[in-house]
């Protein structure tokens, strides 16, 4: 007997019989998630904003979420992947492909950020001189799963974390920076 989540089955069925509708709904999930993340990140003293469409060389893409820690002088380009743990081993390959794609997208956004385009200052609400002083990094943020880890060899230096790990890192009692430094506990 195999037990499955009814909503996962319906979601999969929708992707087969109505792919365009599935795509529209999938994109709305990202907007919903971003609107949920931004205030939480701001509560931790981080400036979070996005998305930002961009062109880097001949490639067009978008930066899903920009997380800036002005106090520590760094910014993270974040590629969002709404992935749930696979119900079946065969489904995990799709997650790995999505995470690998996210790593490549985050690396491209990182290359764009490091060029410090003037229009990012206008669109992000941050001063251009602030943006020029930041150390830029990239990461992929998955909703729940981390996959199997076979994506690690694709592009080094782009970590993959999930939302529970993000909350665990930033929240009480740890209050760590995404950079990895300790924050002073709030009394």
Secondary structure, 3 states (H helix, E strand, C coil): CCCCCHHHHHHHHHHHHCHHHHHHHHHHHHHHHHHHHHHHHHHCCCEEECCEEEEECCEEEEECEEEEECCCCEEEEEEEECCCCCCCHHHHHHHHHHHHHHHHHHHHHHHHHHCCCHHHHHHHCCCHHHHHHCEEEEEEEECCCCCCCHHHHCCCCCEEEEHHHHHHHHCCCCCECCCCCECCCCC
